[in-house]
Amino acid sequence: MNRFARYSILTVSMLIVGWVGIGHVLGRSANDKAYKSLVVYSEVLQKIQQDYVDDPNMHLVTAGSLHGLLESLDPESSYLTPREYAEYKEKTANPGTGETGLNLSKRSGYVVVVSVLPDSPADKAGLHTGDFLESVAGFTTREMSVGQAKNLFAGQPGTAVKVGVIRRGRTQPEELELIRQKLAPAKLVVQRIDNETLAIRFPTLEPGRADEVRARLLDAQKQGISRIILDVRDCGRGTESEAIAVAQLFIPSGTLTTLRGQTVPEKVYSADPSKAVWKGPVSVLTDVSTAGAGEILAASFANTKRGDIVGERTFGLASDQKLITVDDGSALILTVANYYNADGKSILEEGVTPTEVVHAAAAQNDDSDGEEVSATPANQKDQPVTPKPLSADDPVLRKAIELLKAPAPAKKAA
């Protein structure tokens, strides 16, 4: 770094300190903590510039500090540099952008797979819930936000992205190559378990899902179905409004969930008796791959005690994010509100706890010999996403059926 650049950074840092100091004196109040933090940040930048062992690249230092700042808040908050935000805008604006079918978060410092869309490139490559991604496109995920990872996985259909996957029971990453493709909307799976039980499996909770479920319920009543099972395992995509709309089909009264944040007015989502079409018994299946909109649907049943929640605790991602642009062309994806359970704790903090805990058998990961694997679709047209049918060997399903068939407890005499 040349002398002019060095002095420029020092000068700017001193100006920040001066501005912060004046503001601290004149504006001691609600912003007191922010002023103190800025003073510390400016001082740290100066120390790095003056005393670090090598001449640091201050642009990288600043970007890295902003990434860490956002990641320290929660897994869903991210910082995008001007270049990353330009790519993000281009990809989100292009309806033909391809993807790999991964739903992601961050755990233990790495990007982790929350769930995988069925029949997607990630599914065909053998990726599973709980797999840690050590690298994406050659970049380590220890220095990567979830927003950056999603940006890297999106791209032109037919192009490839390499990932380093740390699987259960292995210490060395396995390299996979995923071929991006444009995925068609996921299909709802409706499966008759027995003469009186119908299971509905949700791969996503995309707009229009509630209308589809409503039609299925009306048809089920005509067929003599008396029990419903809702399976939101592997459901990590969709809109919160659709989750609420589906819940209202089953729940006639009570508070489904509550949304609130520091600058977001509290919003209480309530049941609507005019929208409820199913009065019979119902159970909901969950596990750690249930996230976002799927969690809101499960939480609605848990909060109103409308049937059993069977399986495992959900991942904990239900929240609202806001995209905030910065003057230099960068952007923040900032969590501004959380959805809350009936106990007052956020779903982001504790997930949704089942009323009946049942652990499914561990998924069998691919036993490849470590060679590069390529997940290439037969063609690059929109690929239908079809979840796998429910299995009779599924212990979570068996327990839900058992609970639905159990006689209702007798009411105590007054």
Residue pairs with C-beta under 8 A, 6 or more apart in sequence:
1 55
1 56
1 57
1 58
6 49
9 45
9 49
9 58
10 46
10 49
10 50
13 42
13 45
13 46
13 49
16 38
16 42
17 39
17 42
17 43
20 35
20 38
20 39
20 42
21 39
23 31
23 35
24 32
24 35
24 36
24 39
27 35
28 35
41 65
45 58
45 61
45 62
48 56
48 58
48 61
49 56
49 58
63 79
63 81
64 143
66 79
66 330
67 78
67 79
67 143
67 144
67 145
67 148
69 79
70 77
70 78
70 79
70 145
70 332
70 333
70 334
71 77
71 78
71 106
71 145
73 334
73 335
74 319
74 335
74 348
75 105
75 106
75 107
75 146
75 317
76 105
76 146
76 317
76 319
76 321
76 333
76 335
76 348
77 145
77 321
77 332
77 333
77 334
77 335
78 145
78 146
78 147
78 148
78 332
78 333
79 145
79 147
79 330
79 331
79 332
79 333
80 88
80 147
80 148
80 151
80 330
80 331
80 332
80 333
81 330
82 328
82 329
82 330
84 147
84 148
84 151
84 330
85 325
85 329
85 330
85 331
86 329
87 151
88 147
88 151
88 331
91 97
91 151
91 154
91 155
92 154
96 156
96 157
96 182
97 154
97 155
97 156
97 157
97 182
98 154
98 155
98 156
98 157
98 158
98 159
98 180
98 181
98 182
99 120
99 153
99 154
99 180
99 181
99 182
99 183
100 120
100 121
100 122
100 153
100 161
100 178
100 180
100 181
101 116
101 117
101 119
101 120
101 121
101 122
101 123
101 183
101 385
102 113
102 116
102 117
102 120
102 122
102 127
102 153
103 113
103 114
103 115
103 116
103 117
103 236
103 237
103 291
103 292
104 111
104 112
104 113
104 114
104 133
104 146
104 149
104 150
104 153
105 111
105 112
105 114
105 146
105 291
105 315
105 317
106 112
106 141
106 145
106 146
107 132
108 132
109 142
110 132
110 133
110 134
110 141
110 142
110 166
111 132
111 133
111 136
111 141
111 144
111 146
111 149
112 130
112 131
112 132
112 133
113 122
113 127
113 128
113 129
113 130
113 131
113 132
113 133
114 129
114 236
114 288
114 289
114 291
114 315
114 317
115 129
115 234
115 235
115 236
115 289
115 290
115 291
116 122
116 123
116 127
116 128
116 129
116 234
117 123
117 183
117 186
117 203
117 204
117 237
117 385
118 186
118 203
118 234
118 385
118 386
118 387
118 388
119 383
119 384
119 385
119 386
120 181
120 183
120 383
120 385
121 178
121 179
121 180
121 181
121 375
121 376
121 377
122 178
122 375
124 375
124 377
125 176
125 177
125 178
125 366
125 373
125 374
125 375
126 176
126 365
126 366
126 368
126 373
127 165
127 176
128 167
128 363
128 365
129 234
129 287
129 288
129 289
129 363
130 168
130 288
131 165
131 166
131 167
131 168
131 365
132 165
132 166
133 141
133 149
133 163
133 164
133 165
133 166
134 140
134 141
134 164
134 165
134 166
134 173
135 141
135 162
135 163
135 164
135 173
136 144
136 149
136 152
136 153
136 161
136 162
136 163
136 164
137 152
137 161
137 162
137 163
138 162
139 152
141 149
147 333
152 161
153 161
153 178
153 180
154 180
155 161
155 180
156 180
157 180
157 181
157 182
157 380
158 179
158 180
158 181
158 380
159 179
159 180
160 177
160 178
160 179
160 180
160 374
161 177
161 178
161 180
162 175
162 176
162 177
162 178
163 175
163 176
163 177
163 178
164 173
164 174
164 175
165 173
165 174
165 175
165 176
166 172
166 173
166 174
167 174
167 365
167 366
168 362
168 365
169 365
172 370
174 368
174 370
174 373
175 372
175 373
176 372
176 373
176 374
176 375
177 372
177 373
177 374
177 375
178 375
179 374
179 375
179 376
179 377
181 377
181 380
181 383
182 380
182 381
182 382
182 383
183 382
183 383
183 385
184 382
184 383
184 384
184 385
185 204
185 206
185 385
186 203
186 204
186 206
186 237
186 385
186 386
186 387
187 203
187 384
187 385
187 386
187 387
188 200
188 201
188 202
188 203
188 209
188 212
188 213
188 216
189 199
189 200
189 201
189 203
189 386
189 387
189 388
189 389
189 390
190 198
190 199
190 200
190 201
190 216
191 198
191 199
191 200
191 201
191 389
191 390
192 198
192 199
192 225
193 199
193 229
193 390
193 397
193 401
194 401
195 224
196 224
196 225
196 226
196 227
197 225
197 226
197 227
197 228
197 229
197 401
197 404
198 216
198 220
198 225
198 227
198 228
198 229
199 228
199 229
199 230
199 231
199 390
199 397
200 213
200 216
200 228
200 229
200 230
200 231
201 231
201 387
201 389
201 390
202 209
202 230
202 231
202 232
202 235
202 238
202 294
202 297
203 234
203 235
203 237
203 385
203 387
204 235
204 236
204 237
204 238
204 293
205 235
205 237
205 238
205 239
205 242
205 243
205 246
205 293
205 294
205 297
206 237
206 238
206 239
206 242
207 239
207 241
207 242
208 242
209 238
209 242
209 245
209 246
210 242
210 245
210 246
210 248
210 249
213 246
213 249
214 249
214 277
217 228
217 249
217 277
217 278
218 277
220 228
221 278
225 280
226 280
226 281
227 280
227 281
227 282
227 404
227 405
228 250
228 278
228 280
228 281
228 282
228 283
229 282
229 283
229 284
229 285
229 397
229 400
229 401
229 404
230 246
230 282
230 283
230 284
230 285
230 297
230 301
231 284
231 285
231 390
231 397
232 284
232 285
232 286
232 290
232 294
232 295
232 297
232 298
233 285
233 286
233 287
233 289
233 290
233 311
233 396
234 287
234 289
234 290
234 387
235 289
235 290
235 291
235 292
235 293
235 294
235 297
236 289
236 290
236 291
236 292
236 294
236 315
236 317
237 292
237 293
238 292
238 293
238 294
239 293
240 259
240 292
240 293
240 296
240 318
240 320
240 339
242 293
243 293
243 294
243 296
243 297
243 300
244 256
244 257
244 269
244 296
244 300
245 275
246 297
247 256
247 271
247 296
247 297
247 300
247 301
248 256
248 271
248 272
248 275
248 276
249 275
249 276
249 277
249 278
250 276
250 278
250 282
250 301
250 306
250 307
251 271
251 276
251 300
251 301
251 304
251 306
252 271
252 273
252 276
252 279
253 271
253 273
253 304
254 270
254 271
254 303
254 304
254 306
255 268
255 269
255 270
255 271
255 303
255 304
255 342
256 269
256 270
256 271
256 296
256 299
256 300
256 303
256 304
257 269
257 296
257 299
257 300
257 303
257 318
257 339
257 340
257 341
257 347
258 266
258 267
258 268
258 269
258 339
258 340
259 266
259 267
259 269
259 320
259 337
259 338
259 339
259 340
260 266
260 267
260 337
260 338
260 340
261 320
261 335
261 336
261 337
261 338
262 336
263 336
264 320
264 336
264 337
269 300
271 304
281 307
281 404
282 301
282 306
282 307
283 307
283 308
283 309
283 310
283 400
283 403
283 404
284 297
284 298
284 301
284 307
284 308
284 309
284 310
285 310
285 311
285 396
285 397
285 400
286 294
286 295
286 298
286 309
286 310
286 311
286 312
286 313
286 314
286 352
286 354
287 311
287 312
287 314
287 360
287 396
288 312
288 313
288 314
288 315
289 315
290 298
290 311
290 314
290 315
290 352
291 314
291 315
291 316
291 317
291 318
292 317
292 318
293 318
294 314
295 314
295 315
295 316
295 317
295 318
295 339
295 347
295 351
295 352
296 318
296 339
296 347
298 309
298 314
298 352
299 318
299 339
299 341
299 347
299 352
300 306
301 307
301 309
302 309
302 341
302 342
302 352
302 353
302 355
303 341
303 342
308 354
308 355
308 356
308 400
308 403
309 352
309 353
309 354
309 355
309 356
310 354
310 355
310 356
310 358
310 396
310 399
310 400
310 403
311 354
311 356
311 357
311 358
311 360
311 396
312 354
312 357
312 358
312 359
312 360
313 350
313 351
313 352
313 353
313 354
313 357
314 347
314 351
314 352
315 351
316 347
316 348
316 349
316 350
316 351
317 347
317 348
318 338
318 339
318 346
318 347
318 348
319 335
319 337
319 338
319 339
319 346
319 347
319 348
320 335
320 336
320 337
320 338
320 339
321 333
321 334
321 335
321 336
322 333
322 334
322 336
323 331
323 332
323 333
323 334
324 331
324 332
324 333
324 334
325 331
326 332
335 348
338 346
338 347
338 348
338 349
339 346
339 347
339 348
340 346
340 347
341 347
341 350
341 352
356 399
356 400
356 403
358 395
358 396
358 399
359 395
360 394
360 395
360 396
361 395
366 373
377 383
390 397
391 397
392 398
